[in-house]
Amino acid sequence: MLATILAATSGDVTKAGKAIGLALGVGLGAAGAGVGIGLIFSSMIQAVARQPELRGELTGIQWLGFALTEAVVFYGLLGSILAFVLV
Amino acid sequence: MRRAIFAIALLALTLPSQALARGEFDPTDEFEQHEWIPIHIGPLDLSITKAVVYLMLGSVLTMALGIVLMRWRLNVQPGTRQTYGETIYDVAQSQIAEQGLPSKAIGLWFPYVATLFLFIFVVNMIGFIPLPLTGETWHGFPVWGIYAATSSISVTLALAALTFVFTHFEGVRWNGPGRYFKSWIPDAPKPLLALIVPLEILGQIMRLISLSVRLFANMLAGHILILTFIGLMFILETVILAPFVITVATAFYIFEVVIVVGIQAFIFATLSAIYIGSAIEPQH
């Protein structure tokens, strides 16, 4: 099985590995950040549903948390791009 | 009028002119820095590049914004223009400065934090307005394109380094070096300290990296996303994709302009305020 696959492989395998690494890095980072952002907004909805008068104060904290969580994807992206370019 | 501006901006976006000019499309072309006016002083390279021109434009616009909105022909009964200025000032004071800075330092550091907020917002914003500053010409006309100075790591790292230096300078100035550096050591059992203190020092340096990379990668990813989606048409060489590609690119464009540009400026300024504030009044 493996031998047939290897025999059929042609072209630049390193490039393919790099591309897979880049996609995996960004994709896993995005998965984590997706869960995190979902948690932030769900707790925001719950908080506002329980105490609507706190909405103004909570909005600032919500966006702060959103941006801090969202940045996690970009750390993954940056690491992947570094791996893609340097290796 | 507003619709006309929007339509023109869209039209300029849908023409990735670099691709037309070069014959092949590469989204990273946008981020190349060419020396327009070379200035070399010894080992220092102070050449004027695209990013430098955008930064100069950004600082001039920031000053104009501050003067026009907040200094020029003020009335007791504010008009529309003055209301915008007062809203920006209010956000900068109540949402950014008072979040992090203690009241004894707010007079000293509010101008710095508010300037960071306005400046990063303006530089991000002109990054999404098509300008004839790509440095390329097409049949004699300058090519229009979008580029943000904050999508270059040198710019954001310089801004983050300012905050980093001010943080520790203020920490030492208000508390004295002994008390300030002792505040880095948390209350923990002695054997654990050998593990915690290096982490704490690493955390201080990581702040510099996370502050700069957050802004840089956000703007870079936003521009790459828009360019790549429009570039799909040129990579696959079909026009059939155009409705799909332009819709998605416009959606990302609106998301970036409405949410990311403001949020990133807000975050950078707020975190600067929190870092400087926590150095002036350490927890322990």
Interface residues (C-beta under 8 A of the other chain):
Chain A: G60 W63 L64 F66 A67 L68 E70 A71 V73 F74 Y75 L77 L78
Chain B: Q95 Q99 S210 V213 R214 A217 N218 A221 I263 Q264 F266 I267 T270
